Amino acid sequence: MVQIVNFKDLPWSEREERHREGSLAFKNLFRGQEGDPNNFRLVLSRSDGDYTSPHHRHNFDQVRFCVRGSANIAPGKTLNEGDVGYFPEGTRYGPQKDIASERLTLVLQCGGASGLGYMSSAQLRRGLEELEKRGTFAGGRFRFQGQTEAESRDSYEAIWEHVFGRPMEYPPQRYDEAILMRTRSFAWVADAGQHGIARKRLGAFTERGTRIEMLRVDAGHTASLGEPDAMVLAFVVVGKGQAAGSTFEDYSAFRINAGEQLTLDARDRSELLVICLPVLSPGRETAARQENRAPAASIA
């Protein structure tokens, strides 16, 4: 069933994740299922203070959309309002250092093409709380009691290994660096035979079919969203209208499961960020870990 959430109806959750340095609050839009290779988390992240993280990499994919303000991701590299960043699994980025300024960012974290999956927020919190009794988190890194700073490690990596009881293995690096998309530089391309609908096709990534685009629906027009084999997440950057039996507005979000269709009726001109999640297979994490290489391209 298609789901919709509205920004104004969701509470801010202060500082869910304490393993990085800085002030963050979240509105949790959608979550996947813990233990499923297709697990994911979509949040709006707010910061009005300093935030830092070290040079690091993930064993999952991340997409960021800068809704308001700007966000540093590495020395000399910044996501400005309207920009999209794709942070592939296995690819290093950072160090990140944001000074005190208001930032609002849409963040998607999900399993990447390797099928290694994504640790749930509940697992992350449990692991962090347990490790806090055995050591210290500082500067985005963790060290056990008695260890020196030189023996510290990335905080997320330490939590992951504690939760799963084995060393973290990173997937092969598909991209040399994070990909920054300046959406304002893309042209709107009208859909053939679909008056009042246009798209900015920002990119398609990996053999698993991750896609990111902007969708514009003019006032009084209707658009359909959905994929037969993949989940689609959509975020209303600006606009108003009706969809899924509810009213949508600025910062509303939709979850459209594989095989579902969402009909969106725009009352005002509406612009959405649309993300088609990668199509992954159950059990692929185990095979990838055993073979220590990227899995075969076939989809079960």
C-alpha positions in Angstrom: 0.0 0.0 0.0 1.3 3.4 -0.9 2.2 5.5 2.1 2.4 9.3 2.6 3.8 11.3 5.5 3.6 15.0 6.0 6.5 17.1 7.5 4.3 19.0 9.9 2.8 15.8 11.4 6.1 14.2 12.4 8.1 15.0 15.6 11.7 15.9 15.7 13.8 13.1 17.3 16.8 14.7 18.9 20.2 13.2 18.4 19.4 9.6 17.6 22.9 8.9 16.7 25.7 10.0 19.0 28.6 8.3 17.3 29.4 11.5 15.3 30.3 14.9 16.7 27.7 17.6 16.4 24.1 18.6 16.8 21.5 16.7 14.7 17.8 16.1 14.9 15.7 13.8 12.7 12.2 13.5 11.3 11.9 9.8 10.4 10.0 9.5 7.2 10.2 5.8 6.3 12.1 2.7 7.4 12.6 -0.7 5.9 12.7 -4.1 7.7 15.6 -5.0 9.9 17.6 -8.0 8.5 16.3 -7.6 5.0 19.0 -6.8 2.3 16.6 -4.2 1.1 16.4 -2.4 4.5 16.6 1.4 4.3 16.0 4.6 6.2 14.7 7.9 4.9 15.0 10.9 7.2 15.0 14.7 7.2 18.0 15.8 9.2 18.2 19.2 10.8 21.3 20.9 12.2 21.9 24.4 13.4 25.3 23.9 14.9 28.7 22.4 14.2 29.0 18.9 12.8 32.1 16.9 12.0 32.9 13.4 10.7 36.2 11.9 9.7 37.3 10.6 6.3 35.4 7.4 6.0 33.4 5.0 3.9 30.2 2.9 4.2 29.2 -0.6 3.5 25.8 0.8 2.3 24.6 3.5 -0.2 23.6 7.0 0.8 21.8 9.8 -1.1 21.6 13.3 0.3 19.4 16.2 -1.0 20.1 19.6 0.5 16.7 21.1 1.2 17.8 24.3 2.9 21.2 25.8 3.6 24.4 24.0 2.6 26.4 21.0 3.9 30.1 20.3 3.6 31.0 16.8 2.6 34.8 17.2 2.2 37.4 20.0 2.0 36.3 22.2 -0.8 33.2 20.2 -1.6 29.7 21.4 -0.5 26.1 20.4 -1.2 24.2 23.7 -1.7 20.5 24.1 -1.6 18.9 21.9 -4.3 22.0 19.7 -4.8 22.0 15.9 -4.6 24.9 13.8 -3.5 25.3 10.1 -4.1 27.7 8.3 -1.7 28.3 4.8 -3.0 29.2 1.9 -0.8 32.9 1.3 -0.5 33.8 4.9 -1.6 35.6 7.2 0.9 34.6 10.8 1.5 35.2 13.5 4.1 36.4 14.7 6.5 33.2 16.7 6.9 33.2 19.9 8.9 30.1 22.2 9.1 30.1 25.4 11.0 27.1 26.7 13.0 24.4 27.4 10.4 21.0 26.0 9.8 20.8 23.0 7.4 17.9 20.8 6.4 18.9 17.7 4.5 16.9 14.7 3.1 19.0 11.5 3.7 18.5 8.1 2.3 20.6 5.2 3.6 20.0 1.7 2.0 21.8 -1.5 1.0 24.1 -1.1 -2.0 24.6 -3.1 -5.1 26.8 -5.7 -3.3 23.8 -6.9 -1.2 25.5 -6.4 2.1 22.4 -4.7 3.5 21.9 -1.8 5.9 22.1 -1.9 9.7 18.9 -0.7 11.3 18.6 2.4 13.5 17.6 0.1 16.5 20.7 -2.1 16.0 22.9 1.1 15.8 21.5 2.5 19.0 21.8 -0.8 20.9 25.4 -1.3 19.7 26.3 2.3 20.6 24.9 2.0 24.1 26.7 -1.2 24.7 30.0 0.1 23.4 29.7 3.3 25.5 30.1 1.1 28.6 33.4 -0.3 27.2 35.1 2.7 25.7 34.8 6.3 24.3 33.3 7.9 21.2 35.1 11.1 20.2 35.6 12.9 16.9 33.6 10.3 15.0 35.9 7.5 16.2 35.8 4.9 19.0 38.4 3.4 21.2 38.1 0.8 23.9 39.3 1.6 27.5 43.0 1.4 27.6 43.5 2.0 23.9 45.4 5.0 22.5 44.0 7.4 19.9 46.2 5.7 17.3 44.3 2.5 18.0 40.9 4.1 17.6 38.7 3.2 14.6 35.7 4.7 12.7 32.7 4.8 15.1 30.2 3.3 12.7 32.6 0.5 11.8 33.1 -0.3 15.5 29.4 -0.4 16.2 28.7 -2.6 13.1 31.3 -5.1 14.1 30.0 -5.2 17.7 26.4 -5.8 16.5 27.3 -8.5 13.9 30.2 -10.1 15.7 32.6 -10.1 12.8 35.0 -7.8 10.9 33.3 -5.4 8.5 34.1 -6.1 4.9 33.7 -3.3 2.5 32.4 -3.9 -1.1 34.6 -3.3 -4.1 34.8 0.4 -4.9 32.7 1.1 -8.0 33.2 4.9 -8.0 36.3 6.9 -7.1 34.5 9.5 -5.1 31.0 10.7 -4.1 29.0 12.1 -7.0 27.6 15.6 -6.6 24.6 16.6 -8.8 23.9 20.4 -9.2 20.2 20.0 -10.1 19.7 23.6 -11.1 22.2 23.0 -14.0 20.0 20.3 -15.4 17.3 21.1 -18.0 13.7 20.0 -17.6 12.8 17.6 -20.4 9.1 17.2 -21.1 7.6 13.7 -21.1 6.6 12.7 -24.6 2.8 12.7 -24.9 2.4 13.8 -21.3 1.4 17.4 -21.2 2.3 19.2 -18.0 5.0 16.7 -16.9 8.8 17.2 -17.1 11.8 15.5 -15.6 15.5 16.2 -14.8 17.2 12.8 -15.1 20.1 13.1 -12.7 21.7 9.7 -12.8 21.4 5.9 -12.9 23.9 3.9 -10.8 25.3 0.4 -10.5 24.1 -2.9 -11.9 21.2 -2.9 -9.5 19.4 0.0 -11.1 19.5 2.9 -8.5 18.0 6.0 -10.2 17.6 9.6 -9.1 15.5 12.2 -10.9 13.5 15.4 -10.4 9.8 15.3 -11.4 7.7 18.4 -12.2 4.0 18.3 -12.5 2.2 21.5 -13.5 -0.9 22.7 -11.7 -4.0 20.8 -12.8 -2.1 17.9 -14.2 -1.6 14.3 -13.1 1.4 12.0 -12.9 1.9 8.4 -12.0 4.9 7.0 -10.0 5.9 3.4 -9.4 8.1 0.6 -10.7 7.2 -3.1 -11.3 10.3 -4.5 -9.5 11.6 -1.7 -7.3 10.6 0.5 -4.4 10.3 4.2 -5.2 10.6 7.0 -2.6 9.5 10.5 -3.5 9.9 13.8 -1.7 7.9 17.0 -2.4 10.4 19.8 -2.7 7.6 22.3 -3.4 3.9 21.9 -4.3 0.4 21.0 -3.2 -2.2 18.5 -4.3 -3.8 15.1 -3.7 -2.3 11.6 -3.7 -2.9 8.3 -2.0 -6.2 9.6 -0.6 -4.5 12.5 1.2 -3.3 16.0 0.7 0.4 16.6 0.0 2.4 19.8 0.4 6.0 21.0 0.8 8.2 18.3 2.3 5.6 15.5 2.1 7.1 12.1 1.2 5.8 9.0 -0.5 6.8 5.3 -0.2 5.7 3.3 -3.3 6.4 -0.4 -3.0 7.4 -2.5 -6.0 4.4 -3.2 -8.2 2.3 -0.3 -6.8 1.3 2.9 -8.6 0.8 6.4 -7.1 -1.4 8.9 -8.9 -0.4 12.4 -8.0 -2.8 15.3 -8.8 -1.1 18.7 -8.6 -3.1 21.6 -7.4 -0.1 23.9 -7.6 3.0 23.3 -9.7 4.9 20.6 -7.8 8.5 19.5 -7.9 9.6 16.2 -6.4 12.9 14.3 -5.8 12.3 10.7 -6.9 14.6 7.8 -6.0 14.3 4.3 -7.4 16.0 2.0 -4.9 18.3 -0.8 -6.0 16.8 -4.2 -6.6 18.6 -6.7 -4.3 18.2 -10.4 -3.7 17.6 -12.2 -0.3 20.7 -14.1 0.8 23.1 -12.1 -1.3 24.9 -10.7 1.8 26.0 -14.2 2.8 27.3 -15.1 -0.6 29.1 -11.8 -1.0 30.8 -12.2 2.4 31.9 -15.7 1.7 33.3 -15.0 -1.7 34.7 -11.5 -0.6 33.9 -10.1 -4.0 30.9 -8.5 -5.8 28.1 -10.9 -6.4 27.0 -12.1 -9.8 24.7 -9.7 -11.7 21.7 -12.1 -11.9 18.7 -11.2 -9.8 16.9 -14.0 -8.0 
